[in-house]
Each structure stands twice: as structure tokens, then as C-alpha cells.
Amino acid sequence: MRNTQAVQLLSELSHTGRRAETFPPADVPTRSLNEMIPADFLAAQPPQLPELTEPDVVRHYVNLSTLNMSVDTHFYPLGSCTMKYNPKRHERLAKLPGIIDVHPYQSPANMQGLLAILYETQEMLAEIAGLPAVSMQPAAGAQGELTALLVASAYFRDKGEHRTKVVFPASAHGTNPASAAIAGFDCIQLPATANGFIDLDALRKAVDKNTAVFMVTNPNTLGLFEPDIAAAAQILHDAGGLVYIDGANMNAIMGITRPGDFGGDMMHYNVHKTFTGPHGAGGPGSGPIGVRDFLKDYLPGPIITKTTAAEGAVTYDLTTPVKSIGRVRTHFGNVGILLRGYFYLRTLGAQGVRDAAEQAILNANYLKAILAPVLNVPMGKYCLHEFVASASDVLKSRGISAMEIAKRLLDFGFHAPTVYFPLVVPEALMMEPTETESKETLDAFAAAVQMILEEDPEFLKLAPHTLPISRPSDVQAARQPVLKWTPCLRD
Ligand SMILES: Cc1ncc(COP(=O)(O)O)c(C=O)c1O
């Protein structure tokens, strides 16, 4: 169980006259505030700053930092986010002076080592995607989506085609339609089959000569490989459209199969998820995109190129594709995260990457199996790297919702799974254990869920009970919308 002490604010810890530092008397003439600052800018009263000793301040912040949940401190099965352990070795390597001391305005001739690493990263990403051309500019998965859609727009514009629609399945991540709308497309959502998969008939009906792109996450957000992905891609290609694979779930398939091999024309990676860049709370991220050869001229630059001279000397350079849509980020992308991805891939090697995916799948299926007696998983007999349980039955029988389970898990020292996503599963709890978790951790987590489901539902409604803050006003706010406008993607 976690710290049960209430956290006091610095102002509450303050005692008049306490100081962290005492300064010797000034040996130069001093001036009062009134002499230095015009009266208009001075408040009637000086600000009431807390007065504290250095240990007071240090303990306050160190204690606050221990209240955070992170992959370094807790099991973090937040589905669709791949909260992977970040190996410390890669942190150390990414901070080597020869790498971090490079300034992006140095000439390429002056940073050949860094460019060699970035070039190799580009090549490995292309190989894992099965798509030959990569731009590492985008700084997040969502920005990768938007970038690829702008690439698609430029491609169709160049062909003289005015395609206005982007189609996606009901299980799509919210960033997919958001990116499509920002890129200026109309969003068409397809119904799912009863098993949660792409409905080919619905896709056939929706796709026509105005369809630019079909955006699909594969494995999908239920943690299941789309069995008809190749047939779906064929429908798009027959209509002259493109297939975008949202690569957020690459952790399940890296080294096993490739988006380029099952029909994808474009994809993004989430390097911060799949390849262990540390993330959470909004950043930092890295969302490179891979595309087929016929789309490479539209990519944002710079792309890292390699030239081998006749005598064998190798040079790396920065180039901008001829019809580039332009930059989407400064310099070469989010290099800090790309480097962690590079070291992850180099450390594991090709076989290790596949082993990691297989271990992630094994862990998810183990957790799914040991939770099966208490939580229903409506879609899929076996899952890939994650699965979506439903609290619908326990809500009906015992009045315990997905939210209650998630909140109470925090008391047991586990980060909550993703809840209420994907929307195709009612009372969804989406769990992604990742490859590094031990059997003991998974057993302890399942035991906690089992205990929670036997607790008093009234007690659960007030969980978490052991954290300094129980339920902030988000519950109330979520139930009483303050904003009143109706959604409209495009008119
Ligand atoms: C399926 C899926 N697609 C796209 C994204 C967006 O990625 P990012 O958070 O890097 O913008 C996410 C993020 O969770 C996701 O789960």
C-alpha cells in the first residue's frame, strides 16, 4: 500500500523566519524595491512566499516524486500505450557526449557520427515496416498520422485527383479521425463485425473514387490481428486509394510480419512506445512514418542519405525530397527519443525484436487467462500484445464499473489499465502488460482484481483510499459538461 499521509503544500509548511540560505551583509550600496520598480507595478503587499529550510523543500519535492506512478516504480498495464520499461543502458548511451553535444546547426560534414546513427535508424524502421522510405520528422504518433495524410493529399493532388474521404473502423483510436479532419478530409466511420473486426461489406460500400485513405490499426485496438486486412487493402487499391496502418501496436508484430507485406502503403511508428522511449504525461514522443516508394518524393525532410564513393568512403547528408510537403518539426525530429529507439533495436538485434513481441503476446495471453474466471473478455479467444476485458457483467451483478476497478487498483500499487476504450466494448478495461513483466507481477495484479471484485461496491465508489487525493473533480466534471457546442468534423 502506498503513502497514506496527506501532502501539505509548501505554504502550509511555512514558518515565519525559516530560511534555506542566509546571506552575508551586502558590501555594495543597496536600493529598496520602491527605488527600483515603478509604483504602478508594485503590489500593495509583498507576495506571501513560503518560508522554509532547505530540508523542508527537498523532502517536499522528493516525497511528491514518490507519489508518481511510472514504469520504474509500478506495473503499468495501460493498453494502447505500450508503457514499456526503458532500459537504463539505452538512457546512458543516448546521453554520450559525442551525441548530445552535437548542435543541429553544425554542418553535416561535422556530425557524421550522429547522421550515421540516424541513417541506420531510418533503415531499420524501413525494414521493420516493409516500407522503403522513412521520414523521422514527426514528434508523435498523432503527428505521424497527420503527416502521412498530408503526404497522401499531395500525392493525389499531383495526380490531379480530388479525393475527399478517409475511412476508418469503429475501433479506431481517436487520433485517426482527428488527424483526418485536420488534414481536411471527411471522416467515414465503418461499423465493426460482431467480432470487432473490419466489416468488408461495409468497407466495399464506403469506398469509391473519392476515397483517399483507409486508416486502420493492426493489430487493432482490441489486441487482435485483423484477419481480412489483405482483402481490405485490396478493396482500397482497386479503388485507387491508399491504406494507412496506425503502428501504435507494432509491439505485437515487430519482426513477425510487416505492414508493407499486408497491404499498408503508409504507417507511423510510436518510437516512444514500441522502442522504449520514455514517455507519459504528454511527451516526449517520436512518430516516424514509412511509405511506399511512389510516395517518397512527398515526405517531409530532411531525410538522411548515405553516399559511398568509388574508393569506399561513406558520407551522410541531409536531403529534402523533391516534392516535399515541407517540414513538420524542427531539425531531424525528436532525436533524443530516436536514439533510445536506435539503441533498443541495436541491443536486441533482429531476432531479439521478434522475441520481445512474442514475449509480450505470451504475457498478455497469460494475464487474460488468469483473469478469465472473474472478468469477461468478449472479443477473441487469444489476443496479441493486449486484450480488452469488459466489466459489463460485474456492473450488472454487483454494481462494480470499469472505473471503480481502475481507481481501486491504484490502492494496490498498480497503474490502472485504459478504461472505456475502445468504444466497441462496453465497460472496457484494456490491458497491455508488455514483455518485461514477470509471472509474479501478473499473478499479483490478477489477485488484486479478484479481491476488488469481492469488495463492497459502495467502498469502491470512493476509491482510491490510500492516495493523497482520492477522486478529483474529474468525475463530477465528466458528468456535467460545461461546454455546450455540438461536434462537427466538417460542414
Ligand atoms: C492506436 C493508437 N494510435 C495513435 C496513437 C497516438 O499516438 P501518440 O500518443 O504518440 O500521438 C495512440 C496513442 O495512444 C494509439 O494508441
The ligand as an ORCA input file, in Angstrom:
! r2SCAN-3c Opt
* xyz 0 1
  C      -3.850      3.157    -31.598
  C      -3.192      4.497    -31.377
  N      -2.999      5.308    -32.433
  C      -2.407      6.516    -32.299
  C      -1.994      6.975    -31.060
  C      -1.379      8.344    -30.958
  O      -0.019      8.288    -30.613
  P       0.692      9.476    -29.843
  O       0.197      9.447    -28.438
  O       2.155      9.191    -29.945
  O       0.329     10.753    -30.546
  C      -2.196      6.163    -29.928
  C      -1.810      6.663    -28.592
  O      -2.102      6.124    -27.564
  C      -2.799      4.897    -30.090
  O      -2.985      4.084    -29.044
*
